[in-house]
Amino acid sequence: MHSNIKLICLDLDGTTLKDISNISEGNIEYINKAYNSGIKIALVTGRLFIHCLYFSKVLGIPIYAVGNNGTYVYDVENNKVVYSNFFGVDFLVKIHKFVREKHFNTHYSTIDTI
């Protein structure tokens, strides 16, 4: 591995995952090789960040979990949210009113639920 690399960010769906819920053995091997050479790993997804926590267990290494389309960054090793950015209630009410008027199908998510 290149010694200047400090962090590898990996998208889950359509990239790191071989299907909806599995990482290929080859990817696991290369990710662990990078981690064992001192490179931090971040799993990045539009999914709930708890999906990243699951895949951290599959990999057997602590990762940074970037979930909910970047709303949360979670440090698994230190068990803490290191960044969060979400809509306030006033803005969410405006969004909800707009989507109802347009009859859009919509869902809302929190750190661990939809």
Sequence and secondary structure as in RCSB ss.txt:
>XXXX:A:sequence
MHSNIKLICLDLDGTTLKDISNISEGNIEYINKAYNSGIKIALVTGRLFIHCLYFSKVLGIPIYAVGNNGTYVYD
VENNKVVYSNFFGVDFLVKIHKFVREKHFNTHYSTIDTI
>XXXX:A:secstr
  TT  EEEEEIIIIIEEETTEE HHHHHHHHHHHHTT EEEEE SS HHHHHHHHHHHTS  EEEEGGGTEEEE
TTTTEEEEE    HHHHHHHHHHHHHHT       SS  
